[in-house]
Amino acid sequence: MDKILINLLRQFNPETAHNISIKLLKYSPILPKAYKDKSLALNVAGLKFINPIGMAAGFDKNAEVFNSLAKIGFGFTECGTVTPKPQYGNPKPRVFRYVNDEAIINRLGFNNKGAINFLSNVSKRNNFESPLGINIGPNKDSKNFIDDYVNLINHVYDCADYITINISSPNTENLRKLQNKNELEELIKAIVGSLQDKEKHKPIFIKINPDEDKESYKDIISLVSKYSISGLIISNTTVQRENNLPSEIQNEIGGLSGKPLFNQANEILKLVYRETQGSIILIGVGGVSSGYDAYQKIKLGASLVQIYSAFAFQGPSLVNRINKELVQLIKKDGFNSIAEAIGSGA
Ligand SMILES: Cc1cc2nc3c(=O)[nH]c(=O)nc-3n(C[C@H](O)[C@H](O)[C@H](O)COP(=O)(O)O)c2cc1C
């Protein structure tokens, strides 16, 4: 079934194929049923997850299909990136798929329908078993990025199970500068300060890029600890291109995801886990296309794992397949639950 669907969707350009997938998930009366196993359930950041596999940000930008994603087996979904105002993003074409390399390059630039539409969609939530993360970013033409984050986090706060501060998209000019120590401290201070009066404490994650030098990750870790941020999502897409990739990938501008990102994102995950030893929560993302890949990230220290590109290549039954493989892998290693495997190979 997935094969027929994927072959059909390949007839369209990647962005149109994505829009069709969203419509199918939204309206299809038949969706694969979630696979469940007790050994995959875990608690992270005070939230209950039925399994550790989530849909990464960027797939459900406008919060249209998170209910369906929960239905087909995702343990959680991160919707967004949402910006305060609607925005078109960069000129098309802006998404490129490389089937042989199982890779995607995108330079979408936070195309989304804005916060009001987003929250109206979130209000249609009917599944509370699968946590909902909201990933926020600034508008491209914003005069002050920090103000955008502060306003937006306060706007979406009550509707989210957790919130992600996205400072790592390569497609919004100057966004990644927020990963520099001084800028990041200013941003975190402003966000944390603005939430002081909130009654309920919600987990906040920062999503980082995999392209910085090693020292800068140490700066990020120290700020995350200093301001009690829950953890890091490692990582967003990369602007680097390994030499062995075909020239069409080398030459296309944008963030690269999928298989070629796997090792690079794992290196950062490994580095950050070794520095933090479980004191902050890590969500691993980048190049996961099987249970074995997800398990590798968990053993390197990820408490949760997200996927995007492989879902586009393999179709909706991928998430059940990953979860089934995870159950086999933890059994094989003699663990009773997935939680026991976190960091076991770091
Ligand atoms: C088409 C596309 C759009 C994306 N949009 C976003 C986004 O809006 N916000 C974000 O934080 N990450 C975004 N990402 C990055 C993914 O969330 C993820 O970090 C990255 O793709 C690596 O995971 P993968 O290799 O499983 O795809 C996007 C990725 C793709 C392929």
Ligand as a Chemical Component Dictionary entry (heavy atoms), coordinates in Angstrom:
data_LIG
# 
_chem_comp.id                   LIG 
_chem_comp.type                 NON-POLYMER 
_chem_comp.pdbx_formal_charge   0 
_chem_comp.three_letter_code    LIG 
# 
loop_
_chem_comp_atom.comp_id 
_chem_comp_atom.atom_id 
_chem_comp_atom.alt_atom_id 
_chem_comp_atom.type_symbol 
_chem_comp_atom.charge 
_chem_comp_atom.model_Cartn_x 
_chem_comp_atom.model_Cartn_y 
_chem_comp_atom.model_Cartn_z 
_chem_comp_atom.pdbx_ordinal 
LIG C1  C1  C 0 10.799 19.970 3.934  1  
LIG C2  C2  C 0 11.316 20.192 5.329  2  
LIG C3  C3  C 0 10.829 21.244 6.092  3  
LIG C4  C4  C 0 11.305 21.442 7.395  4  
LIG N1  N1  N 0 10.791 22.469 8.144  5  
LIG C5  C5  C 0 11.204 22.635 9.426  6  
LIG C6  C6  C 0 10.626 23.644 10.244 7  
LIG O1  O1  O 0 9.727  24.365 9.849  8  
LIG N2  N2  N 0 11.101 23.771 11.506 9  
LIG C7  C7  C 0 12.095 22.963 12.016 10 
LIG O2  O2  O 0 12.466 23.129 13.182 11 
LIG N3  N3  N 0 12.626 21.983 11.257 12 
LIG C8  C8  C 0 12.202 21.810 10.003 13 
LIG N4  N4  N 0 12.743 20.804 9.234  14 
LIG C9  C9  C 0 13.830 19.965 9.797  15 
LIG C10 C10 C 0 13.310 18.671 10.407 16 
LIG O3  O3  O 0 12.460 18.917 11.504 17 
LIG C11 C11 C 0 14.475 17.792 10.876 18 
LIG O4  O4  O 0 15.188 18.468 11.887 19 
LIG C12 C12 C 0 15.435 17.449 9.741  20 
LIG O5  O5  O 0 14.742 17.234 8.539  21 
LIG C13 C13 C 0 16.268 16.201 10.059 22 
LIG O6  O6  O 0 15.459 15.072 10.190 23 
LIG P1  P1  P 0 15.253 14.005 9.000  24 
LIG O7  O7  O 0 16.606 13.664 8.482  25 
LIG O8  O8  O 0 14.531 12.855 9.655  26 
LIG O9  O9  O 0 14.423 14.683 7.981  27 
LIG C14 C14 C 0 12.278 20.581 7.933  28 
LIG C15 C15 C 0 12.758 19.510 7.165  29 
LIG C16 C16 C 0 12.280 19.314 5.875  30 
LIG C17 C17 C 0 12.800 18.142 5.080  31 
# 
loop_
_chem_comp_bond.comp_id 
_chem_comp_bond.atom_id_1 
_chem_comp_bond.atom_id_2 
_chem_comp_bond.value_order 
_chem_comp_bond.pdbx_ordinal 
LIG C1  C2  SING 1  
LIG C2  C3  SING 2  
LIG C2  C16 DOUB 3  
LIG C3  C4  DOUB 4  
LIG C4  N1  SING 5  
LIG C4  C14 SING 6  
LIG N1  C5  DOUB 7  
LIG C5  C6  SING 8  
LIG C5  C8  SING 9  
LIG C6  O1  DOUB 10 
LIG C6  N2  SING 11 
LIG N2  C7  SING 12 
LIG C7  O2  DOUB 13 
LIG C7  N3  SING 14 
LIG N3  C8  DOUB 15 
LIG C8  N4  SING 16 
LIG N4  C9  SING 17 
LIG N4  C14 SING 18 
LIG C9  C10 SING 19 
LIG C10 O3  SING 20 
LIG C10 C11 SING 21 
LIG C11 O4  SING 22 
LIG C11 C12 SING 23 
LIG C12 O5  SING 24 
LIG C12 C13 SING 25 
LIG C13 O6  SING 26 
LIG O6  P1  SING 27 
LIG P1  O7  DOUB 28 
LIG P1  O8  SING 29 
LIG P1  O9  SING 30 
LIG C14 C15 DOUB 31 
LIG C15 C16 SING 32 
LIG C16 C17 SING 33 
# 
